[in-house]
Amino acid sequence: MGRQAPGANNIVDGLIRFAEKRGNVELIGFINGVEGLVKNQHVTMTRESFKNYVNLGGIDYIGRGPDELRTQEQREKVAERCKQLGLSGLVLAGATHTLTDAAYLSNYFLKLKIDTRVVVIPTTVDGNIHHNYI
């Protein structure tokens, strides 16, 4: 969700490695982040499709769009998409706004009993995430 950040493509690489080890995981990447999530524009992420992005900074593989997920309409569309695709997890990468938006989205999912787990991987170019547990 956030801006270009060092290591963002490495997050995708880690998720692909996880999927390869598990063997029963399909990774879906939303084109331009939240924009693709809301508009249902996505690709299946594989080692083959990702090979040209390994160890590159930024998030050039699937792109990035608006770095917010704040409105009720956005949350409704994301919930609809997660149910439609049968997502067991939604991974968001970003800084402080992403962490906040993910907390609200997670609460929204709990309220509606949506089974999708929301996970946030903190990434920042500003060094603005500080906590004893991060």
A tleap script that builds the chain and sets N, CA, C and O, in Angstrom:
source leaprc.protein.ff14SB
mol = sequence {
  NMET GLY ARG GLN ALA PRO GLY ALA ASN ASN
  ILE VAL ASP GLY LEU ILE ARG PHE ALA GLU
  LYS ARG GLY ASN VAL GLU LEU ILE GLY PHE
  ILE ASN GLY VAL GLU GLY LEU VAL LYS ASN
  GLN HIE VAL THR MET THR ARG GLU SER PHE
  LYS ASN TYR VAL ASN LEU GLY GLY ILE ASP
  TYR ILE GLY ARG GLY PRO ASP GLU LEU ARG
  THR GLN GLU GLN ARG GLU LYS VAL ALA GLU
  ARG CYS LYS GLN LEU GLY LEU SER GLY LEU
  VAL LEU ALA GLY ALA THR HIE THR LEU THR
  ASP ALA ALA TYR LEU SER ASN TYR PHE LEU
  LYS LEU LYS ILE ASP THR ARG VAL VAL VAL
  ILE PRO THR THR VAL ASP GLY ASN ILE HIE
  HIE ASN TYR CILE
}
set mol.1.N position { 0.813 -1.207 0.000 }
set mol.1.CA position { 0.000 0.000 0.000 }
set mol.1.C position { 0.848 1.259 0.000 }
set mol.1.O position { 0.461 2.274 -0.580 }
set mol.2.N position { 1.976 1.199 0.634 }
set mol.2.CA position { 2.772 2.413 0.787 }
set mol.2.C position { 3.558 2.766 -0.460 }
set mol.2.O position { 3.415 2.151 -1.517 }
set mol.3.N position { 4.394 3.781 -0.295 }
set mol.3.CA position { 5.249 4.225 -1.390 }
set mol.3.C position { 6.324 3.180 -1.670 }
set mol.3.O position { 6.453 2.182 -0.961 }
set mol.4.N position { 7.090 3.442 -2.727 }
set mol.4.CA position { 8.224 2.567 -3.033 }
set mol.4.C position { 9.123 2.505 -1.805 }
set mol.4.O position { 9.452 3.539 -1.224 }
set mol.5.N position { 9.511 1.331 -1.419 }
set mol.5.CA position { 10.355 1.177 -0.236 }
set mol.5.C position { 11.380 0.083 -0.495 }
set mol.5.O position { 11.071 -0.927 -1.127 }
set mol.6.N position { 12.609 0.285 -0.004 }
set mol.6.CA position { 13.614 -0.765 -0.157 }
set mol.6.C position { 13.103 -2.062 0.455 }
set mol.6.O position { 12.530 -2.061 1.545 }
set mol.7.N position { 13.312 -3.148 -0.240 }
set mol.7.CA position { 12.935 -4.452 0.291 }
set mol.7.C position { 11.514 -4.879 0.002 }
set mol.7.O position { 11.140 -6.001 0.345 }
set mol.8.N position { 10.702 -4.032 -0.618 }
set mol.8.CA position { 9.309 -4.410 -0.860 }
set mol.8.C position { 9.214 -5.617 -1.795 }
set mol.8.O position { 8.386 -6.502 -1.578 }
set mol.9.N position { 10.049 -5.661 -2.826 }
set mol.9.CA position { 10.047 -6.843 -3.691 }
set mol.9.C position { 10.536 -8.077 -2.935 }
set mol.9.O position { 10.146 -9.199 -3.261 }
set mol.10.N position { 11.384 -7.877 -1.931 }
set mol.10.CA position { 11.845 -9.013 -1.138 }
set mol.10.C position { 10.713 -9.618 -0.311 }
set mol.10.O position { 10.745 -10.806 0.010 }
set mol.11.N position { 9.722 -8.814 0.030 }
set mol.11.CA position { 8.548 -9.348 0.719 }
set mol.11.C position { 7.841 -10.338 -0.200 }
set mol.11.O position { 7.458 -11.429 0.222 }
set mol.12.N position { 7.673 -9.947 -1.455 }
set mol.12.CA position { 7.043 -10.842 -2.431 }
set mol.12.C position { 7.876 -12.114 -2.574 }
set mol.12.O position { 7.329 -13.216 -2.617 }
set mol.13.N position { 9.193 -11.963 -2.646 }
set mol.13.CA position { 10.080 -13.123 -2.761 }
set mol.13.C position { 9.881 -14.064 -1.570 }
set mol.13.O position { 9.824 -15.282 -1.742 }
set mol.14.N position { 9.778 -13.502 -0.369 }
set mol.14.CA position { 9.547 -14.321 0.816 }
set mol.14.C position { 8.219 -15.049 0.775 }
set mol.14.O position { 8.129 -16.210 1.171 }
set mol.15.N position { 7.190 -14.371 0.297 }
set mol.15.CA position { 5.878 -15.012 0.182 }
set mol.15.C position { 5.902 -16.137 -0.851 }
set mol.15.O position { 5.288 -17.185 -0.649 }
set mol.16.N position { 6.610 -15.918 -1.954 }
set mol.16.CA position { 6.726 -16.968 -2.967 }
set mol.16.C position { 7.484 -18.161 -2.402 }
set mol.16.O position { 7.095 -19.306 -2.636 }
set mol.17.N position { 8.560 -17.912 -1.660 }
set mol.17.CA position { 9.307 -19.010 -1.021 }
set mol.17.C position { 8.414 -19.791 -0.063 }
set mol.17.O position { 8.458 -21.021 -0.028 }
set mol.18.N position { 7.607 -19.074 0.711 }
set mol.18.CA position { 6.657 -19.723 1.624 }
set mol.18.C position { 5.700 -20.621 0.842 }
set mol.18.O position { 5.473 -21.772 1.214 }
set mol.19.N position { 5.141 -20.084 -0.243 }
set mol.19.CA position { 4.194 -20.845 -1.057 }
set mol.19.C position { 4.851 -22.088 -1.647 }
set mol.19.O position { 4.237 -23.153 -1.706 }
set mol.20.N position { 6.096 -21.949 -2.080 }
set mol.20.CA position { 6.815 -23.095 -2.658 }
set mol.20.C position { 7.034 -24.184 -1.611 }
set mol.20.O position { 6.918 -25.369 -1.922 }
set mol.21.N position { 7.343 -23.805 -0.394 }
set mol.21.CA position { 7.555 -24.796 0.675 }
set mol.21.C position { 6.258 -25.458 1.099 }
set mol.21.O position { 6.229 -26.660 1.364 }
set mol.22.N position { 5.183 -24.680 1.165 }
set mol.22.CA position { 3.888 -25.221 1.586 }
set mol.22.C position { 3.275 -26.104 0.513 }
set mol.22.O position { 2.730 -27.166 0.811 }
set mol.23.N position { 3.365 -25.664 -0.736 }
set mol.23.CA position { 2.842 -26.459 -1.835 }
set mol.23.C position { 1.350 -26.332 -2.073 }
set mol.23.O position { 0.867 -26.753 -3.124 }
set mol.24.N position { 0.612 -25.772 -1.146 }
set mol.24.CA position { -0.840 -25.657 -1.339 }
set mol.24.C position { -1.297 -24.204 -1.196 }
set mol.24.O position { -2.410 -23.929 -0.749 }
set mol.25.N position { -0.414 -23.285 -1.585 }
set mol.25.CA position { -0.698 -21.864 -1.446 }
set mol.25.C position { -0.686 -21.205 -2.820 }
set mol.25.O position { 0.234 -21.410 -3.611 }
set mol.26.N position { -1.703 -20.426 -3.087 }
set mol.26.CA position { -1.721 -19.610 -4.301 }
set mol.26.C position { -1.607 -18.160 -3.872 }
set mol.26.O position { -2.372 -17.691 -3.030 }
set mol.27.N position { -0.652 -17.454 -4.453 }
set mol.27.CA position { -0.457 -16.044 -4.139 }
set mol.27.C position { -1.062 -15.183 -5.237 }
set mol.27.O position { -0.785 -15.376 -6.421 }
set mol.28.N position { -1.874 -14.250 -4.835 }
set mol.28.CA position { -2.498 -13.328 -5.770 }
set mol.28.C position { -1.949 -11.937 -5.485 }
set mol.28.O position { -1.986 -11.471 -4.346 }
set mol.29.N position { -1.442 -11.278 -6.515 }
set mol.29.CA position { -0.956 -9.912 -6.383 }
set mol.29.C position { -1.928 -8.969 -7.055 }
set mol.29.O position { -2.337 -9.184 -8.196 }
set mol.30.N position { -2.292 -7.929 -6.342 }
set mol.30.CA position { -3.247 -6.959 -6.880 }
set mol.30.C position { -2.492 -5.843 -7.584 }
set mol.30.O position { -1.648 -5.170 -6.992 }
set mol.31.N position { -2.812 -5.661 -8.857 }
set mol.31.CA position { -2.129 -4.671 -9.683 }
set mol.31.C position { -2.347 -3.272 -9.109 }
set mol.31.O position { -3.477 -2.827 -8.911 }
set mol.32.N position { -1.238 -2.602 -8.850 }
set mol.32.CA position { -1.253 -1.271 -8.252 }
set mol.32.C position { -1.934 -1.240 -6.886 }
set mol.32.O position { -2.624 -0.280 -6.545 }
set mol.33.N position { -1.731 -2.300 -6.115 }
set mol.33.CA position { -2.160 -2.324 -4.715 }
set mol.33.C position { -3.652 -2.230 -4.517 }
set mol.33.O position { -4.422 -3.012 -5.075 }
set mol.34.N position { -4.051 -1.261 -3.711 }
set mol.34.CA position { -5.462 -1.088 -3.359 }
set mol.34.C position { -6.331 -0.904 -4.601 }
set mol.34.O position { -7.463 -1.386 -4.648 }
set mol.35.N position { -5.808 -0.216 -5.590 }
set mol.35.CA position { -6.562 0.011 -6.822 }
set mol.35.C position { -6.959 -1.320 -7.464 }
set mol.35.O position { -8.114 -1.501 -7.850 }
set mol.36.N position { -6.015 -2.244 -7.577 }
set mol.36.CA position { -6.308 -3.558 -8.143 }
set mol.36.C position { -7.206 -4.387 -7.253 }
set mol.36.O position { -8.027 -5.164 -7.740 }
set mol.37.N position { -7.055 -4.226 -5.954 }
set mol.37.CA position { -7.905 -4.942 -5.007 }
set mol.37.C position { -9.359 -4.510 -5.152 }
set mol.37.O position { -10.261 -5.348 -5.165 }
set mol.38.N position { -9.583 -3.223 -5.261 }
set mol.38.CA position { -10.935 -2.690 -5.397 }
set mol.38.C position { -11.523 -3.015 -6.774 }
set mol.38.O position { -12.710 -3.323 -6.885 }
set mol.39.N position { -10.695 -2.945 -7.821 }
set mol.39.CA position { -11.177 -3.143 -9.194 }
set mol.39.C position { -11.075 -4.592 -9.667 }
set mol.39.O position { -11.431 -4.889 -10.807 }
set mol.40.N position { -10.598 -5.497 -8.814 }
set mol.40.CA position { -10.438 -6.913 -9.147 }
set mol.40.C position { -9.464 -7.120 -10.302 }
set mol.40.O position { -9.739 -7.879 -11.232 }
set mol.41.N position { -8.337 -6.444 -10.232 }
set mol.41.CA position { -7.270 -6.618 -11.221 }
set mol.41.C position { -6.096 -7.283 -10.499 }
set mol.41.O position { -5.446 -6.672 -9.652 }
set mol.42.N position { -5.839 -8.535 -10.848 }
set mol.42.CA position { -4.815 -9.276 -10.120 }
set mol.42.C position { -4.120 -10.292 -11.012 }
set mol.42.O position { -4.594 -10.636 -12.095 }
set mol.43.N position { -2.988 -10.756 -10.522 }
set mol.43.CA position { -2.223 -11.806 -11.199 }
set mol.43.C position { -1.846 -12.854 -10.160 }
set mol.43.O position { -1.775 -12.569 -8.965 }
set mol.44.N position { -1.608 -14.058 -10.634 }
set mol.44.CA position { -1.063 -15.084 -9.762 }
set mol.44.C position { 0.445 -14.894 -9.730 }
set mol.44.O position { 1.095 -14.864 -10.775 }
set mol.45.N position { 0.997 -14.768 -8.540 }
set mol.45.CA position { 2.429 -14.523 -8.390 }
set mol.45.C position { 3.162 -15.863 -8.304 }
set mol.45.O position { 2.856 -16.702 -7.458 }
set mol.46.N position { 4.131 -16.041 -9.196 }
set mol.46.CA position { 4.916 -17.269 -9.242 }
set mol.46.C position { 6.398 -16.927 -9.328 }
set mol.46.O position { 6.767 -15.789 -9.620 }
set mol.47.N position { 7.225 -17.901 -9.075 }
set mol.47.CA position { 8.670 -17.712 -9.202 }
set mol.47.C position { 9.016 -17.265 -10.619 }
set mol.47.O position { 9.844 -16.374 -10.803 }
set mol.48.N position { 8.398 -17.869 -11.602 }
set mol.48.CA position { 8.689 -17.549 -13.000 }
set mol.48.C position { 8.318 -16.098 -13.341 }
set mol.48.O position { 9.098 -15.394 -13.982 }
set mol.49.N position { 7.147 -15.659 -12.920 }
set mol.49.CA position { 6.728 -14.293 -13.249 }
set mol.49.C position { 7.485 -13.243 -12.435 }
set mol.49.O position { 7.518 -12.070 -12.806 }
set mol.50.N position { 8.087 -13.664 -11.336 }
set mol.50.CA position { 8.778 -12.732 -10.446 }
set mol.50.C position { 10.294 -12.687 -10.674 }
set mol.50.O position { 10.968 -11.812 -10.130 }
set mol.51.N position { 10.826 -13.595 -11.453 }
set mol.51.CA position { 12.279 -13.779 -11.544 }
set mol.51.C position { 13.068 -12.513 -11.898 }
set mol.51.O position { 14.210 -12.380 -11.459 }
set mol.52.N position { 12.513 -11.597 -12.661 }
set mol.52.CA position { 13.233 -10.385 -13.047 }
set mol.52.C position { 13.237 -9.302 -11.962 }
set mol.52.O position { 13.830 -8.242 -12.159 }
set mol.53.N position { 12.589 -9.552 -10.830 }
set mol.53.CA position { 12.465 -8.543 -9.774 }
set mol.53.C position { 13.180 -8.926 -8.480 }
set mol.53.O position { 13.177 -8.154 -7.521 }
set mol.54.N position { 13.783 -10.097 -8.445 }
set mol.54.CA position { 14.459 -10.568 -7.229 }
set mol.54.C position { 15.538 -9.570 -6.825 }
set mol.54.O position { 16.367 -9.160 -7.637 }
set mol.55.N position { 15.508 -9.190 -5.551 }
set mol.55.CA position { 16.482 -8.279 -4.933 }
set mol.55.C position { 16.491 -6.870 -5.504 }
set mol.55.O position { 17.454 -6.134 -5.287 }
set mol.56.N position { 15.467 -6.477 -6.216 }
set mol.56.CA position { 15.348 -5.087 -6.646 }
set mol.56.C position { 14.542 -4.326 -5.594 }
set mol.56.O position { 13.624 -4.885 -4.993 }
set mol.57.N position { 14.871 -3.082 -5.373 }
set mol.57.CA position { 14.119 -2.270 -4.421 }
set mol.57.C position { 12.761 -1.914 -4.982 }
set mol.57.O position { 12.474 -2.166 -6.152 }
set mol.58.N position { 11.933 -1.331 -4.149 }
set mol.58.CA position { 10.623 -0.883 -4.611 }
set mol.58.C position { 9.629 -2.011 -4.770 }
set mol.58.O position { 9.851 -3.122 -4.288 }
set mol.59.N position { 8.538 -1.721 -5.444 }
set mol.59.CA position { 7.489 -2.715 -5.679 }
set mol.59.C position { 7.069 -2.667 -7.141 }
set mol.59.O position { 5.891 -2.526 -7.469 }
set mol.60.N position { 8.068 -2.788 -8.008 }
set mol.60.CA position { 7.827 -2.694 -9.446 }
set mol.60.C position { 7.091 -3.903 -10.011 }
set mol.60.O position { 6.485 -3.808 -11.078 }
set mol.61.N position { 7.132 -5.010 -9.330 }
set mol.61.CA position { 6.538 -6.249 -9.841 }
set mol.61.C position { 5.041 -6.090 -10.117 }
set mol.61.O position { 4.584 -6.394 -11.218 }
set mol.62.N position { 4.279 -5.622 -9.138 }
set mol.62.CA position { 2.841 -5.446 -9.346 }
set mol.62.C position { 2.430 -3.978 -9.304 }
set mol.62.O position { 1.273 -3.646 -9.565 }
set mol.63.N position { 3.366 -3.108 -8.979 }
set mol.63.CA position { 3.079 -1.678 -8.950 }
set mol.63.C position { 2.421 -1.251 -7.657 }
set mol.63.O position { 2.107 -2.068 -6.790 }
set mol.64.N position { 2.224 0.037 -7.552 }
set mol.64.CA position { 1.557 0.579 -6.369 }
set mol.64.C position { 0.572 1.642 -6.809 }
set mol.64.O position { 0.754 2.296 -7.837 }
set mol.65.N position { -0.437 1.798 -6.043 }
set mol.65.CA position { -1.450 2.805 -6.339 }
set mol.65.C position { -1.669 3.670 -5.126 }
set mol.65.O position { -0.722 3.972 -4.399 }
set mol.66.N position { -2.902 4.075 -4.896 }
set mol.66.CA position { -3.194 4.899 -3.727 }
set mol.66.C position { -2.779 4.166 -2.452 }
set mol.66.O position { -2.988 2.961 -2.318 }
set mol.67.N position { -2.194 4.904 -1.531 }
set mol.67.CA position { -1.748 4.243 -0.309 }
set mol.67.C position { -2.721 4.488 0.832 }
set mol.67.O position { -2.333 4.855 1.941 }
set mol.68.N position { -3.981 4.276 0.532 }
set mol.68.CA position { -4.983 4.393 1.582 }
set mol.68.C position { -6.117 3.419 1.336 }
set mol.68.O position { -6.454 3.077 0.202 }
set mol.69.N position { -6.683 2.993 2.432 }
set mol.69.CA position { -7.811 2.071 2.424 }
set mol.69.C position { -8.713 2.508 3.570 }
set mol.69.O position { -8.872 1.794 4.561 }
set mol.70.N position { -9.302 3.693 3.419 }
set mol.70.CA position { -9.928 4.349 4.571 }
set mol.70.C position { -11.439 4.474 4.519 }
set mol.70.O position { -12.090 4.537 5.562 }
set mol.71.N position { -12.003 4.511 3.333 }
set mol.71.CA position { -13.440 4.787 3.266 }
set mol.71.C position { -14.253 3.510 3.465 }
set mol.71.O position { -13.770 2.397 3.259 }
set mol.72.N position { -15.493 3.712 3.868 }
set mol.72.CA position { -16.413 2.590 4.032 }
set mol.72.C position { -16.585 1.852 2.700 }
set mol.72.O position { -16.622 0.622 2.667 }
set mol.73.N position { -16.689 2.609 1.607 }
set mol.73.CA position { -16.845 2.002 0.283 }
set mol.73.C position { -15.644 1.121 -0.061 }
set mol.73.O position { -15.812 0.018 -0.582 }
set mol.74.N position { -14.437 1.603 0.230 }
set mol.74.CA position { -13.240 0.799 -0.036 }
set mol.74.C position { -13.255 -0.478 0.795 }
set mol.74.O position { -12.966 -1.556 0.274 }
set mol.75.N position { -13.586 -0.373 2.076 }
set mol.75.CA position { -13.619 -1.559 2.940 }
set mol.75.C position { -14.658 -2.566 2.430 }
set mol.75.O position { -14.415 -3.773 2.433 }
set mol.76.N position { -15.810 -2.061 1.997 }
set mol.76.CA position { -16.850 -2.956 1.463 }
set mol.76.C position { -16.358 -3.694 0.223 }
set mol.76.O position { -16.568 -4.900 0.091 }
set mol.77.N position { -15.706 -2.973 -0.681 }
set mol.77.CA position { -15.205 -3.599 -1.911 }
set mol.77.C position { -14.107 -4.620 -1.597 }
set mol.77.O position { -14.054 -5.688 -2.206 }
set mol.78.N position { -13.247 -4.289 -0.658 }
set mol.78.CA position { -12.183 -5.221 -0.274 }
set mol.78.C position { -12.788 -6.476 0.364 }
set mol.78.O position { -12.360 -7.592 0.071 }
set mol.79.N position { -13.759 -6.296 1.215 }
set mol.79.CA position { -14.430 -7.445 1.837 }
set mol.79.C position { -15.080 -8.325 0.771 }
set mol.79.O position { -14.961 -9.550 0.800 }
set mol.80.N position { -15.762 -7.683 -0.162 }
set mol.80.CA position { -16.403 -8.407 -1.264 }
set mol.80.C position { -15.373 -9.199 -2.066 }
set mol.80.O position { -15.598 -10.363 -2.397 }
set mol.81.N position { -14.243 -8.562 -2.377 }
set mol.81.CA position { -13.196 -9.205 -3.164 }
set mol.81.C position { -12.596 -10.394 -2.408 }
set mol.81.O position { -12.379 -11.457 -2.991 }
set mol.82.N position { -12.333 -10.216 -1.130 }
set mol.82.CA position { -11.745 -11.290 -0.334 }
set mol.82.C position { -12.673 -12.496 -0.276 }
set mol.82.O position { -12.223 -13.637 -0.372 }
set mol.83.N position { -13.972 -12.240 -0.119 }
set mol.83.CA position { -14.947 -13.339 -0.117 }
set mol.83.C position { -15.012 -13.986 -1.495 }
set mol.83.O position { -15.006 -15.212 -1.610 }
set mol.84.N position { -15.075 -13.168 -2.534 }
set mol.84.CA position { -15.191 -13.655 -3.910 }
set mol.84.C position { -14.012 -14.554 -4.277 }
set mol.84.O position { -14.198 -15.596 -4.906 }
set mol.85.N position { -12.803 -14.156 -3.889 }
set mol.85.CA position { -11.604 -14.917 -4.234 }
set mol.85.C position { -11.273 -15.998 -3.207 }
set mol.85.O position { -10.358 -16.796 -3.416 }
set mol.86.N position { -12.001 -16.026 -2.120 }
set mol.86.CA position { -11.752 -17.018 -1.081 }
set mol.86.C position { -10.393 -16.830 -0.413 }
set mol.86.O position { -9.714 -17.809 -0.106 }
set mol.87.N position { -9.997 -15.593 -0.187 }
set mol.87.CA position { -8.685 -15.318 0.390 }
set mol.87.C position { -8.660 -15.659 1.872 }
set mol.87.O position { -9.531 -15.236 2.633 }
set mol.88.N position { -7.670 -16.416 2.269 }
set mol.88.CA position { -7.504 -16.709 3.691 }
set mol.88.C position { -6.652 -15.652 4.363 }
set mol.88.O position { -6.688 -15.506 5.585 }
set mol.89.N position { -5.884 -14.913 3.573 }
set mol.89.CA position { -5.050 -13.857 4.128 }
set mol.89.C position { -4.867 -12.730 3.137 }
set mol.89.O position { -4.903 -12.933 1.923 }
set mol.90.N position { -4.671 -11.532 3.677 }
set mol.90.CA position { -4.407 -10.351 2.873 }
set mol.90.C position { -3.180 -9.689 3.481 }
set mol.90.O position { -3.212 -9.259 4.633 }
set mol.91.N position { -2.103 -9.606 2.713 }
set mol.91.CA position { -0.853 -9.027 3.197 }
set mol.91.C position { -0.720 -7.612 2.657 }
set mol.91.O position { -0.758 -7.385 1.448 }
set mol.92.N position { -0.566 -6.673 3.570 }
set mol.92.CA position { -0.372 -5.271 3.214 }
set mol.92.C position { 1.029 -4.870 3.645 }
set mol.92.O position { 1.477 -5.242 4.730 }
set mol.93.N position { 1.715 -4.120 2.809 }
set mol.93.CA position { 3.053 -3.630 3.147 }
set mol.93.C position { 3.022 -2.117 3.092 }
set mol.93.O position { 2.564 -1.538 2.107 }
set mol.94.N position { 3.504 -1.472 4.142 }
set mol.94.CA position { 3.522 -0.022 4.173 }
set mol.94.C position { 3.904 0.499 5.540 }
set mol.94.O position { 4.291 -0.259 6.429 }
set mol.95.N position { 3.788 1.805 5.692 }
set mol.95.CA position { 4.221 2.449 6.934 }
set mol.95.C position { 3.018 2.767 7.824 }
set mol.95.O position { 2.063 1.994 7.886 }
set mol.96.N position { 3.071 3.885 8.496 }
set mol.96.CA position { 2.103 4.187 9.547 }
set mol.96.C position { 0.658 4.223 9.060 }
set mol.96.O position { -0.227 3.718 9.751 }
set mol.97.N position { 0.395 4.799 7.902 }
set mol.97.CA position { -0.982 4.841 7.405 }
set mol.97.C position { -1.480 3.438 7.076 }
set mol.97.O position { -2.641 3.110 7.321 }
set mol.98.N position { -0.606 2.623 6.526 }
set mol.98.CA position { -0.983 1.249 6.202 }
set mol.98.C position { -1.297 0.469 7.472 }
set mol.98.O position { -2.263 -0.293 7.515 }
set mol.99.N position { -0.486 0.659 8.499 }
set mol.99.CA position { -0.739 -0.019 9.774 }
set mol.99.C position { -2.108 0.371 10.326 }
set mol.99.O position { -2.852 -0.484 10.808 }
set mol.100.N position { -2.437 1.647 10.258 }
set mol.100.CA position { -3.729 2.137 10.752 }
set mol.100.C position { -4.873 1.599 9.905 }
set mol.100.O position { -5.865 1.103 10.439 }
set mol.101.N position { -4.737 1.696 8.585 }
set mol.101.CA position { -5.792 1.209 7.697 }
set mol.101.C position { -6.020 -0.286 7.884 }
set mol.101.O position { -7.159 -0.751 7.840 }
set mol.102.N position { -4.954 -1.033 8.091 }
set mol.102.CA position { -5.072 -2.481 8.301 }
set mol.102.C position { -5.807 -2.796 9.599 }
set mol.102.O position { -6.588 -3.746 9.655 }
set mol.103.N position { -5.564 -2.008 10.634 }
set mol.103.CA position { -6.271 -2.220 11.902 }
set mol.103.C position { -7.771 -2.006 11.718 }
set mol.103.O position { -8.578 -2.804 12.195 }
set mol.104.N position { -8.141 -0.933 11.029 }
set mol.104.CA position { -9.557 -0.684 10.771 }
set mol.104.C position { -10.176 -1.774 9.892 }
set mol.104.O position { -11.302 -2.212 10.130 }
set mol.105.N position { -9.430 -2.201 8.879 }
set mol.105.CA position { -9.931 -3.254 7.990 }
set mol.105.C position { -10.105 -4.561 8.757 }
set mol.105.O position { -11.094 -5.270 8.573 }
set mol.106.N position { -9.158 -4.867 9.599 }
set mol.106.CA position { -9.230 -6.084 10.405 }
set mol.106.C position { -10.461 -6.067 11.313 }
set mol.106.O position { -11.174 -7.065 11.418 }
set mol.107.N position { -10.704 -4.940 11.961 }
set mol.107.CA position { -11.898 -4.812 12.804 }
set mol.107.C position { -13.178 -4.945 11.982 }
set mol.107.O position { -14.148 -5.557 12.430 }
set mol.108.N position { -13.179 -4.381 10.798 }
set mol.108.CA position { -14.336 -4.475 9.904 }
set mol.108.C position { -14.594 -5.936 9.534 }
set mol.108.O position { -15.737 -6.393 9.539 }
set mol.109.N position { -13.525 -6.658 9.214 }
set mol.109.CA position { -13.663 -8.078 8.871 }
set mol.109.C position { -14.191 -8.882 10.059 }
set mol.109.O position { -15.041 -9.755 9.887 }
set mol.110.N position { -13.694 -8.595 11.255 }
set mol.110.CA position { -14.180 -9.294 12.449 }
set mol.110.C position { -15.670 -9.041 12.652 }
set mol.110.O position { -16.431 -9.961 12.951 }
set mol.111.N position { -16.076 -7.791 12.487 }
set mol.111.CA position { -17.484 -7.412 12.660 }
set mol.111.C position { -18.384 -8.174 11.688 }
set mol.111.O position { -19.473 -8.616 12.055 }
set mol.112.N position { -17.919 -8.325 10.437 }
set mol.112.CA position { -18.723 -9.009 9.412 }
set mol.112.C position { -18.470 -10.517 9.354 }
set mol.112.O position { -19.062 -11.218 8.533 }
set mol.113.N position { -17.592 -11.009 10.223 }
set mol.113.CA position { -17.221 -12.433 10.257 }
set mol.113.C position { -16.636 -12.911 8.930 }
set mol.113.O position { -16.963 -13.994 8.445 }
set mol.114.N position { -15.768 -12.085 8.358 }
set mol.114.CA position { -15.058 -12.448 7.132 }
set mol.114.C position { -13.794 -13.189 7.548 }
set mol.114.O position { -13.046 -12.715 8.403 }
set mol.115.N position { -13.557 -14.347 6.946 }
set mol.115.CA position { -12.471 -15.230 7.366 }
set mol.115.C position { -11.076 -14.777 6.955 }
set mol.115.O position { -10.095 -15.376 7.395 }
set mol.116.N position { -10.954 -13.768 6.146 }
set mol.116.CA position { -9.653 -13.303 5.673 }
set mol.116.C position { -8.882 -12.634 6.804 }
set mol.116.O position { -9.382 -11.710 7.446 }
set mol.117.N position { -7.658 -13.109 7.042 }
set mol.117.CA position { -6.781 -12.498 8.047 }
set mol.117.C position { -6.009 -11.358 7.397 }
set mol.117.O position { -5.554 -11.488 6.260 }
set mol.118.N position { -5.860 -10.261 8.096 }
set mol.118.CA position { -5.125 -9.105 7.597 }
set mol.118.C position { -3.764 -9.073 8.284 }
set mol.118.O position { -3.670 -9.034 9.511 }
set mol.119.N position { -2.710 -9.091 7.466 }
set mol.119.CA position { -1.338 -9.087 7.968 }
set mol.119.C position { -0.640 -7.858 7.406 }
set mol.119.O position { -0.796 -7.533 6.229 }
set mol.120.N position { 0.135 -7.172 8.255 }
set mol.120.CA position { 0.868 -5.995 7.797 }
set mol.120.C position { 2.355 -6.234 7.965 }
set mol.120.O position { 2.815 -6.672 9.020 }
set mol.121.N position { 3.093 -5.944 6.919 }
set mol.121.CA position { 4.547 -5.972 6.988 }
set mol.121.C position { 5.009 -4.522 6.931 }
set mol.121.O position { 4.829 -3.849 5.917 }
set mol.122.N position { 5.605 -4.040 8.023 }
set mol.122.CA position { 6.021 -2.636 8.054 }
set mol.122.C position { 7.161 -2.358 7.077 }
set mol.122.O position { 8.190 -3.032 7.105 }
set mol.123.N position { 6.972 -1.371 6.224 }
set mol.123.CA position { 8.017 -0.887 5.323 }
set mol.123.C position { 7.957 0.629 5.328 }
set mol.123.O position { 6.873 1.213 5.301 }
set mol.124.N position { 9.105 1.260 5.361 }
set mol.124.CA position { 9.108 2.711 5.403 }
set mol.124.C position { 10.402 3.257 4.820 }
set mol.124.O position { 11.472 2.678 5.010 }
set mol.125.N position { 10.300 4.355 4.122 }
set mol.125.CA position { 11.489 5.062 3.651 }
set mol.125.C position { 11.826 6.190 4.614 }
set mol.125.O position { 12.907 6.774 4.541 }
set mol.126.N position { 10.900 6.495 5.517 }
set mol.126.CA position { 11.074 7.626 6.428 }
set mol.126.C position { 11.577 7.231 7.812 }
set mol.126.O position { 11.911 8.103 8.614 }
set mol.127.N position { 11.637 5.940 8.106 }
set mol.127.CA position { 12.048 5.501 9.429 }
set mol.127.C position { 11.067 5.944 10.507 }
set mol.127.O position { 11.468 6.237 11.634 }
set mol.128.N position { 9.778 5.994 10.162 }
set mol.128.CA position { 8.783 6.524 11.083 }
set mol.128.C position { 7.988 5.460 11.839 }
set mol.128.O position { 6.955 5.771 12.432 }
set mol.129.N position { 8.445 4.236 11.827 }
set mol.129.CA position { 7.765 3.181 12.580 }
set mol.129.C position { 8.670 2.806 13.750 }
set mol.129.O position { 9.763 2.270 13.567 }
set mol.130.N position { 8.194 3.096 14.937 }
set mol.130.CA position { 8.986 2.818 16.144 }
set mol.130.C position { 8.113 2.128 17.172 }
set mol.130.O position { 7.075 2.657 17.570 }
set mol.131.N position { 8.527 0.956 17.600 }
set mol.131.CA position { 7.820 0.238 18.637 }
set mol.131.C position { 8.738 -0.851 19.160 }
set mol.131.O position { 9.576 -1.369 18.421 }
set mol.132.N position { 8.590 -1.196 20.405 }
set mol.132.CA position { 9.438 -2.230 21.007 }
set mol.132.C position { 9.283 -3.591 20.345 }
set mol.132.O position { 10.208 -4.402 20.384 }
set mol.133.N position { 8.125 -3.856 19.734 }
set mol.133.CA position { 7.866 -5.168 19.131 }
set mol.133.C position { 8.123 -5.230 17.636 }
set mol.133.O position { 7.919 -6.271 17.012 }
set mol.134.N position { 8.570 -4.119 17.054 }
set mol.134.CA position { 8.878 -4.106 15.620 }
set mol.134.C position { 10.366 -3.859 15.463 }
set mol.134.O position { 10.868 -3.805 14.341 }
savepdb mol mol.pdb
quit
